[in-house]
Amino acid sequence: MVAVIMGGALVLTSCNNDSQFRGWVYMPDMYDGPAVEMYQPYNDTISARKPVEGTLPRGFMAYDKYAADQSGYDSAKVNLKMPADFPTDSITLADGAKLYGIFCAQCHGDKGDGMGVLVKNEVFLGVPNYKDRDINEGTIFHVITYGKGVMGSHASQVTPSERWEITQHVLKLRAELTGEGKPAAKEEAPKEEAASTEVAATETTES
């Protein structure tokens, strides 16, 4: 009889409707912390505390010197340069091309000619050809960060580091469109000059 009563008491005390109740444990000591919901009041603050003022995420690049308006764009065009220690190797260029394909090519086109799939389907119109744009690394980074015209900001999609990678690819596409990326054609010597050179070479050989 005593065993039945003790068993019943054990069953009753083991049941609890509180979802935060962790059950009975033996010697909880230090491992049983409070069950606190996210962003709920806790003691004199909230459960999820803000980082210390001035804290920067790892790999963060500050970008607060240039405003989001035209004056900031113009200032970035003159003063903003890619960090000197930022990699420009083939791996970084490949990453930039991949990011461009994800976030930019739909409007600007794979070649940067402004003929992306959304433009061809007339979802957006008037996307410029990089060849016709007076852009540099500062303006490209600024536009990716803040947007320009109908293009919105992409700051939430790509990190500052990724923006520099995309910037490198955009500059590469522009160089290809303008011909700046191709080696200069070697000029052919006039026919008369070539003929006189050939005669001189022949006379030298015979003598």
Sequence and secondary structure as in RCSB ss.txt:
>XXXX:A:sequence
MVAVIMGGALVLTSCNNDSQFRGWVYMPDMYDGPAVEMYQPYNDTISARKPVEGTLPRGFMAYDKYAADQSGYDS
AKVNLKMPADFPTDSITLADGAKLYGIFCAQCHGDKGDGMGVLVKNEVFLGVPNYKDRDINEGTIFHVITYGKGV
MGSHASQVTPSERWEITQHVLKLRAELTGEGKPAAKEEAPKEEAASTEVAATETTES
>XXXX:A:secstr
 HHHHHHHHHHHHH    TT     S  TTT      TT EETTEESS    TT   TT     SS SSHHHHHH
HHHH    TTS  SHHHHHHHHHHHHHHTHHHH TTSSS  HHHHTTSS     GGG    HHHHHHHHHH BTT
B   TTTS HHHHHHHHHHHHHHHHHHHTTTS        HHHHHHHHHHHHHHHH 
